[in-house]
Amino acid sequence: MSNEPVGWTDEDDALLAYEALPDWHPALFVDVFRTGLEQQNAPTELLAAFVTPESLPSWGDFNRARAVFDSGLKISMTALYGIDAPDVAYVRLVETSRHTNDSLDRVPATVHATLVWRPEIEIVPNSSWRIHHLGDAVEPTRVPRTAPGFNPRTQI
C-alpha cells in the first residue's frame, strides 16, 4: 500500500499553470536561472549571462543566489510590473508549503527578483529578461533599462 496522495493536488494545478505560462514570462526566466545555479560547477560566465552586466560585480561567485534558492523558497508565477515601467518585472520568492495560492496578501514575498527587459543581450529565445537583483524590489528608476516602455506582455 502506498502513502502517496491519490487524485489531483494543488501541485498538479501549479504544474499545469506553469506549463501554460508564455515563453516570455519572467517567472520562467527566474526558474531557468535557478536551474543553472543548481548545476555542479556551473561556470560563472554561464550564470553571468542571466544577470544585467551592470549588476554582475555584486553577484560575486553566485553563492548568495544559490543560498536564496536552496532555502526552499518557491517561485511565484504571478509577476508584478513597475508602475509605468512594463519592462521591469518583479518575481516573488515565497515561503509556503502550498503550490498554489489565490491571494498575494496571504503569502508575502520573502525575496524579490527584479528583472529588466534587455533585448540587446537576449540569451533565451523569446525572452529578453535579465535579473538585476535578488532581495528587496528595486525601483525602475534604479534599474539599467534599454527598452523603457516596452511591454513584453504584448508579444505573440
C-alpha positions as CSV (number, residue, x, y, z in Angstrom):
1,M,0.0,0.0,0.0
2,S,1.3,3.4,-0.9
3,N,1.2,6.5,1.3
4,E,1.2,8.8,-1.8
5,P,-1.8,11.1,-2.2
6,V,-4.4,9.9,-4.7
7,G,-6.1,12.3,-7.1
8,W,-5.4,15.8,-8.3
9,T,-3.4,18.1,-5.9
10,D,-2.5,21.8,-5.8
11,E,0.9,20.7,-7.0
12,D,-0.8,19.4,-10.2
13,D,-2.6,22.7,-10.5
14,A,0.7,24.5,-10.2
15,L,2.4,22.4,-12.8
16,L,-0.4,22.9,-15.2
17,A,-0.3,26.6,-14.7
18,Y,3.5,26.7,-15.1
19,E,3.3,24.8,-18.4
20,A,0.7,27.3,-19.6
21,L,3.0,30.4,-19.0
22,P,4.1,32.1,-22.2
23,D,7.8,31.8,-23.2
24,W,8.5,35.5,-22.3
25,H,7.1,35.2,-18.7
26,P,9.7,36.5,-16.1
27,A,9.0,33.6,-13.7
28,L,10.2,31.1,-16.3
29,F,13.5,33.1,-16.7
30,V,14.0,33.1,-12.9
31,D,13.3,29.3,-12.9
32,V,15.9,28.7,-15.6
33,F,18.4,30.8,-13.6
34,R,17.6,28.7,-10.5
35,T,18.3,25.5,-12.5
36,G,21.6,26.9,-13.7
37,L,22.6,27.7,-10.1
38,E,21.9,24.0,-9.2
39,Q,24.3,22.7,-11.7
40,Q,27.5,21.4,-10.1
41,N,30.4,23.6,-11.0
42,A,28.3,25.9,-13.3
43,P,30.8,28.4,-14.7
44,T,30.4,31.9,-13.5
45,E,30.3,33.0,-17.2
46,L,27.2,31.0,-17.7
47,L,25.5,32.3,-14.7
48,A,26.6,35.9,-15.6
49,A,24.6,35.6,-18.8
50,F,21.4,35.7,-16.7
51,V,22.1,39.0,-14.9
52,T,22.4,42.6,-16.0
53,P,26.0,43.4,-16.9
54,E,25.8,46.4,-14.6
55,S,25.0,44.3,-11.6
56,L,27.5,41.5,-12.3
57,P,30.1,42.7,-9.8
58,S,27.5,42.4,-7.0
59,W,26.7,38.8,-7.7
60,G,30.3,37.6,-7.0
61,D,30.5,33.8,-7.2
62,F,26.7,33.5,-7.1
63,N,26.8,31.7,-3.7
64,R,24.4,34.1,-2.2
65,A,21.9,33.5,-5.0
66,R,22.4,29.7,-4.6
67,A,21.6,30.1,-0.9
68,V,18.4,32.0,-1.6
69,F,17.2,29.3,-3.9
70,D,18.5,26.5,-1.7
71,S,16.4,27.9,1.2
72,G,13.2,26.2,-0.2
73,L,11.5,29.4,-1.4
74,K,9.1,28.9,-4.2
75,I,9.0,31.0,-7.4
76,S,5.6,32.7,-7.7
77,M,4.1,32.6,-11.2
78,T,2.4,36.0,-10.6
79,A,4.8,38.6,-11.9
80,L,4.4,42.2,-10.8
81,Y,5.5,45.0,-13.1
82,G,6.8,48.5,-12.4
83,I,4.4,51.4,-12.4
84,D,4.7,53.0,-15.9
85,A,7.6,50.5,-16.5
86,P,6.3,47.3,-18.1
87,D,9.9,46.5,-19.0
88,V,10.7,46.0,-15.2
89,A,9.3,42.9,-13.6
90,Y,9.3,41.5,-10.1
91,V,9.1,37.8,-9.4
92,R,8.3,37.0,-5.8
93,L,10.1,34.2,-4.0
94,V,7.8,33.0,-1.3
95,E,7.8,30.7,1.8
96,T,4.9,28.4,1.7
97,S,4.0,24.7,1.8
98,R,1.3,25.1,-0.9
99,H,1.9,25.1,-4.6
100,T,-0.9,27.4,-5.5
101,N,-2.5,30.4,-3.8
102,D,-5.2,32.8,-4.8
103,S,-4.1,35.8,-2.8
104,L,-0.8,37.7,-2.9
105,D,-1.6,39.1,0.5
106,R,-1.7,35.7,2.2
107,V,1.8,34.8,1.1
108,P,4.1,37.8,1.1
109,A,7.4,37.8,-0.7
110,T,10.4,36.8,1.2
111,V,12.7,37.9,-1.6
112,H,12.0,39.7,-4.9
113,A,13.9,39.0,-8.2
114,T,14.0,42.3,-10.0
115,L,14.2,41.8,-13.8
116,V,14.6,44.1,-16.7
117,W,13.8,43.6,-20.4
118,R,17.1,43.9,-22.3
119,P,16.5,42.9,-25.9
120,E,20.1,43.8,-26.9
121,I,21.5,41.0,-24.7
122,E,18.9,38.3,-25.2
123,I,20.0,34.8,-24.2
124,V,16.8,32.8,-24.0
125,P,14.8,32.7,-27.2
126,N,11.6,34.8,-27.0
127,S,12.7,36.3,-23.7
128,S,15.0,39.3,-23.1
129,W,14.8,39.3,-19.3
130,R,17.9,39.8,-17.2
131,I,17.9,39.6,-13.4
132,H,19.2,42.7,-11.8
133,H,18.9,42.0,-8.1
134,L,17.7,39.4,-5.6
135,G,16.4,40.9,-2.4
136,D,14.2,43.9,-2.0
137,A,12.4,45.1,-5.1
138,V,14.4,47.8,-7.0
139,E,12.6,50.8,-8.3
140,P,12.5,51.1,-12.1
141,T,14.4,54.3,-12.0
142,R,17.4,52.5,-10.4
143,V,17.4,49.6,-12.9
144,P,19.6,49.9,-16.1
145,R,16.9,50.0,-18.8
146,T,17.4,50.0,-22.5
147,A,13.8,49.4,-23.6
148,P,11.8,51.8,-21.4
149,G,8.1,51.5,-22.0
150,F,8.3,48.2,-24.0
151,N,5.7,45.8,-22.7
152,P,6.7,42.1,-23.1
153,R,3.2,41.0,-22.3
154,T,2.1,42.3,-25.7
155,Q,4.2,39.7,-27.5
156,I,2.6,37.0,-29.5
